[in-house]
């Protein structure tokens, strides 16, 4: 994946993370969550240790990137058209 696509994937991952966090909080707090302050609402740890393996933590930034790349490569979906439902159904 070239650098322009990778940058686009990371940008889309942040947008989808904001959408996911907004779906978890009450409606009056939606305006407080933006892409710029996203790191205040997410943990720093990206991996967990389970069953003698180190695996990627679900709904982390790196997890979103991985899911977007998987959808983009396997189903040839445009990166802008990937939604939170597509990622959850994958």
DRENMILO-869039 format. One record per residue: residue number from 1; residue in three letters; x, z, y of N, C-alpha, C in turn. Coordinates in nm, 3 decimals. Example, Ala and Ser with C-alpha at 12.3 -4.5 7.8 and 13.67 -1.06 7.14 Angstrom:
2
{1, "ALA", {1.319, 0.780, -0.569}, {1.230, 0.780, -0.450}, {1.320, 0.780, -0.330}}
{2, "SER", {1.285, 0.708, -0.225}, {1.367, 0.714, -0.106}, {1.290, 0.787, 0.003}}
***
This chain:
90
{1, "UNK", {0.086, 0.000, -0.117}, {0.000, 0.000, 0.000}, {0.090, 0.000, 0.123}}
{2, "UNK", {0.064, -0.091, 0.213}, {0.149, -0.100, 0.331}, {0.113, 0.011, 0.432}}
{3, "UNK", {0.196, 0.024, 0.532}, {0.182, 0.137, 0.625}, {0.054, 0.132, 0.706}}
{4, "UNK", {0.006, 0.012, 0.738}, {-0.118, 0.001, 0.814}, {-0.237, 0.047, 0.732}}
{5, "UNK", {-0.242, 0.008, 0.605}, {-0.351, 0.052, 0.517}, {-0.343, 0.203, 0.494}}
{6, "UNK", {-0.222, 0.254, 0.475}, {-0.206, 0.397, 0.450}, {-0.252, 0.479, 0.571}}
{7, "UNK", {-0.221, 0.431, 0.690}, {-0.266, 0.499, 0.811}, {-0.418, 0.496, 0.821}}
{8, "UNK", {-0.476, 0.384, 0.786}, {-0.622, 0.369, 0.789}, {-0.687, 0.463, 0.686}}
{9, "UNK", {-0.626, 0.475, 0.568}, {-0.678, 0.565, 0.463}, {-0.672, 0.709, 0.511}}
{10, "UNK", {-0.562, 0.751, 0.571}, {-0.550, 0.889, 0.619}, {-0.651, 0.919, 0.729}}
{11, "UNK", {-0.673, 0.823, 0.817}, {-0.772, 0.841, 0.924}, {-0.913, 0.855, 0.866}}
{12, "UNK", {-0.945, 0.772, 0.768}, {-1.077, 0.778, 0.704}, {-1.093, 0.907, 0.625}}
{13, "UNK", {-0.985, 0.956, 0.564}, {-0.990, 1.081, 0.489}, {-1.025, 1.198, 0.582}}
{14, "UNK", {-0.967, 1.198, 0.700}, {-0.999, 1.304, 0.797}, {-1.145, 1.296, 0.840}}
{15, "UNK", {-1.195, 1.175, 0.861}, {-1.335, 1.160, 0.901}, {-1.429, 1.210, 0.791}}
{16, "UNK", {-1.396, 1.177, 0.667}, {-1.480, 1.222, 0.556}, {-1.470, 1.373, 0.534}}
{17, "UNK", {-1.354, 1.431, 0.560}, {-1.341, 1.576, 0.551}, {-1.428, 1.645, 0.655}}
{18, "UNK", {-1.432, 1.590, 0.775}, {-1.518, 1.647, 0.880}, {-1.664, 1.639, 0.837}}
{19, "UNK", {-1.705, 1.525, 0.781}, {-1.842, 1.511, 0.733}, {-1.873, 1.612, 0.623}}
{20, "UNK", {-1.778, 1.632, 0.532}, {-1.799, 1.726, 0.423}, {-1.811, 1.870, 0.474}}
{21, "UNK", {-1.724, 1.908, 0.566}, {-1.730, 2.044, 0.621}, {-1.858, 2.064, 0.700}}
{22, "UNK", {-1.901, 1.962, 0.773}, {-2.026, 1.973, 0.849}, {-2.146, 1.989, 0.756}}
{23, "UNK", {-2.138, 1.933, 0.636}, {-2.249, 1.949, 0.542}, {-2.255, 2.091, 0.485}}
{24, "UNK", {-2.147, 2.166, 0.501}, {-2.142, 2.301, 0.445}, {-2.177, 2.410, 0.547}}
{25, "UNK", {-2.173, 2.380, 0.674}, {-2.198, 2.481, 0.778}, {-2.335, 2.459, 0.842}}
{26, "UNK", {-2.388, 2.560, 0.909}, {-2.517, 2.543, 0.977}, {-2.509, 2.439, 1.090}}
{27, "UNK", {-2.624, 2.386, 1.129}, {-2.630, 2.278, 1.228}, {-2.577, 2.318, 1.365}}
{28, "UNK", {-2.589, 2.443, 1.403}, {-2.543, 2.484, 1.536}, {-2.390, 2.486, 1.547}}
{29, "UNK", {-2.319, 2.482, 1.435}, {-2.172, 2.483, 1.437}, {-2.111, 2.343, 1.421}}
{30, "UNK", {-2.193, 2.241, 1.410}, {-2.142, 2.105, 1.389}, {-2.055, 2.057, 1.504}}
{31, "UNK", {-2.089, 2.094, 1.626}, {-2.011, 2.044, 1.740}, {-1.872, 2.107, 1.747}}
{32, "UNK", {-1.851, 2.220, 1.678}, {-1.721, 2.287, 1.679}, {-1.619, 2.220, 1.588}}
{33, "UNK", {-1.664, 2.140, 1.494}, {-1.575, 2.080, 1.395}, {-1.547, 1.935, 1.434}}
{34, "UNK", {-1.420, 1.907, 1.461}, {-1.376, 1.772, 1.495}, {-1.251, 1.737, 1.414}}
{35, "UNK", {-1.209, 1.613, 1.424}, {-1.088, 1.570, 1.355}, {-0.966, 1.642, 1.410}}
{36, "UNK", {-0.966, 1.671, 1.540}, {-0.850, 1.735, 1.604}, {-0.829, 1.878, 1.556}}
{37, "UNK", {-0.937, 1.952, 1.530}, {-0.920, 2.092, 1.488}, {-0.955, 2.111, 1.340}}
{38, "UNK", {-0.942, 2.007, 1.263}, {-0.976, 2.011, 1.121}, {-0.889, 2.109, 1.043}}
{39, "UNK", {-0.762, 2.121, 1.080}, {-0.671, 2.208, 1.005}, {-0.705, 2.356, 1.019}}
{40, "UNK", {-0.785, 2.394, 1.118}, {-0.829, 2.534, 1.129}, {-0.931, 2.569, 1.020}}
{41, "UNK", {-1.001, 2.468, 0.968}, {-1.109, 2.492, 0.873}, {-1.068, 2.465, 0.728}}
{42, "UNK", {-0.948, 2.416, 0.705}, {-0.903, 2.385, 0.570}, {-0.782, 2.470, 0.533}}
{43, "UNK", {-0.766, 2.504, 0.405}, {-0.649, 2.581, 0.364}, {-0.522, 2.496, 0.364}}
{44, "UNK", {-0.408, 2.561, 0.372}, {-0.281, 2.490, 0.372}, {-0.241, 2.444, 0.232}}
{45, "UNK", {-0.287, 2.514, 0.131}, {-0.248, 2.483, -0.006}, {-0.321, 2.359, -0.056}}
{46, "UNK", {-0.247, 2.267, -0.116}, {-0.306, 2.143, -0.165}, {-0.313, 2.139, -0.317}}
{47, "UNK", {-0.241, 2.227, -0.384}, {-0.238, 2.227, -0.530}, {-0.274, 2.364, -0.583}}
{48, "UNK", {-0.327, 2.365, -0.706}, {-0.354, 2.492, -0.774}, {-0.291, 2.487, -0.912}}
{49, "UNK", {-0.269, 2.603, -0.968}, {-0.212, 2.613, -1.102}, {-0.323, 2.654, -1.197}}
{50, "UNK", {-0.353, 2.569, -1.294}, {-0.458, 2.599, -1.391}, {-0.422, 2.538, -1.525}}
{51, "UNK", {-0.442, 2.613, -1.632}, {-0.415, 2.565, -1.768}, {-0.274, 2.511, -1.784}}
{52, "UNK", {-0.179, 2.585, -1.731}, {-0.036, 2.550, -1.737}, {-0.004, 2.417, -1.670}}
{53, "UNK", {-0.085, 2.377, -1.575}, {-0.061, 2.254, -1.500}, {-0.079, 2.281, -1.352}}
{54, "UNK", {-0.008, 2.206, -1.273}, {-0.028, 2.207, -1.129}, {-0.114, 2.085, -1.097}}
{55, "UNK", {-0.234, 2.109, -1.046}, {-0.326, 2.000, -1.017}, {-0.366, 2.002, -0.871}}
{56, "UNK", {-0.417, 1.890, -0.824}, {-0.458, 1.875, -0.685}, {-0.588, 1.952, -0.662}}
{57, "UNK", {-0.590, 2.030, -0.558}, {-0.708, 2.108, -0.524}, {-0.819, 2.017, -0.475}}
{58, "UNK", {-0.940, 2.040, -0.521}, {-1.054, 1.957, -0.483}, {-1.088, 1.975, -0.336}}
{59, "UNK", {-1.129, 1.868, -0.273}, {-1.171, 1.861, -0.133}, {-1.060, 1.901, -0.035}}
{60, "UNK", {-0.936, 1.880, -0.074}, {-0.826, 1.895, 0.020}, {-0.797, 1.758, 0.082}}
{61, "UNK", {-0.712, 1.756, 0.182}, {-0.681, 1.630, 0.250}, {-0.619, 1.530, 0.153}}
{62, "UNK", {-0.527, 1.575, 0.072}, {-0.462, 1.487, -0.024}, {-0.560, 1.438, -0.131}}
{63, "UNK", {-0.658, 1.521, -0.167}, {-0.760, 1.483, -0.264}, {-0.846, 1.370, -0.209}}
{64, "UNK", {-0.885, 1.380, -0.081}, {-0.962, 1.274, -0.018}, {-0.883, 1.143, -0.014}}
{65, "UNK", {-0.755, 1.149, 0.018}, {-0.671, 1.030, 0.020}, {-0.667, 0.966, -0.118}}
{66, "UNK", {-0.650, 1.048, -0.219}, {-0.644, 0.998, -0.356}, {-0.774, 0.928, -0.396}}
{67, "UNK", {-0.887, 0.987, -0.363}, {-1.016, 0.928, -0.398}, {-1.043, 0.798, -0.322}}
{68, "UNK", {-1.006, 0.794, -0.195}, {-1.024, 0.671, -0.117}, {-0.939, 0.559, -0.173}}
{69, "UNK", {-0.814, 0.588, -0.207}, {-0.727, 0.486, -0.265}, {-0.782, 0.436, -0.398}}
{70, "UNK", {-0.834, 0.528, -0.478}, {-0.890, 0.490, -0.607}, {-1.010, 0.397, -0.589}}
{71, "UNK", {-1.101, 0.431, -0.498}, {-1.217, 0.345, -0.473}, {-1.176, 0.211, -0.415}}
{72, "UNK", {-1.080, 0.212, -0.326}, {-1.035, 0.088, -0.261}, {-0.970, -0.006, -0.364}}
{73, "UNK", {-0.889, 0.049, -0.452}, {-0.817, -0.035, -0.548}, {-0.905, -0.079, -0.665}}
{74, "UNK", {-0.993, 0.007, -0.713}, {-1.068, -0.028, -0.833}, {-1.194, -0.108, -0.804}}
{75, "UNK", {-1.266, -0.073, -0.698}, {-1.394, -0.138, -0.672}, {-1.390, -0.234, -0.555}}
{76, "UNK", {-1.274, -0.248, -0.493}, {-1.258, -0.337, -0.376}, {-1.361, -0.310, -0.267}}
{77, "UNK", {-1.385, -0.183, -0.241}, {-1.474, -0.143, -0.133}, {-1.391, -0.135, -0.006}}
{78, "UNK", {-1.445, -0.183, 0.104}, {-1.377, -0.172, 0.232}, {-1.361, -0.024, 0.268}}
{79, "UNK", {-1.249, 0.012, 0.324}, {-1.221, 0.152, 0.355}, {-1.324, 0.209, 0.450}}
{80, "UNK", {-1.371, 0.131, 0.545}, {-1.471, 0.179, 0.640}, {-1.607, 0.204, 0.575}}
{81, "UNK", {-1.634, 0.138, 0.463}, {-1.763, 0.151, 0.397}, {-1.767, 0.264, 0.295}}
{82, "UNK", {-1.657, 0.329, 0.270}, {-1.655, 0.441, 0.175}, {-1.722, 0.561, 0.240}}
{83, "UNK", {-1.817, 0.618, 0.170}, {-1.891, 0.733, 0.221}, {-1.860, 0.856, 0.137}}
{84, "UNK", {-1.912, 0.968, 0.184}, {-1.893, 1.093, 0.112}, {-1.963, 1.088, -0.024}}
{85, "UNK", {-2.075, 1.021, -0.033}, {-2.146, 1.007, -0.161}, {-2.064, 0.926, -0.260}}
{86, "UNK", {-1.996, 0.822, -0.214}, {-1.911, 0.743, -0.303}, {-1.801, 0.830, -0.363}}
{87, "UNK", {-1.742, 0.914, -0.281}, {-1.634, 0.999, -0.328}, {-1.687, 1.105, -0.424}}
{88, "UNK", {-1.801, 1.162, -0.394}, {-1.858, 1.265, -0.482}, {-1.903, 1.205, -0.615}}
{89, "UNK", {-1.948, 1.080, -0.616}, {-1.993, 1.017, -0.740}, {-1.878, 0.966, -0.826}}
{90, "UNK", {-1.761, 0.955, -0.768}, {-1.646, 0.903, -0.842}, {-1.595, 1.002, -0.940}}
***
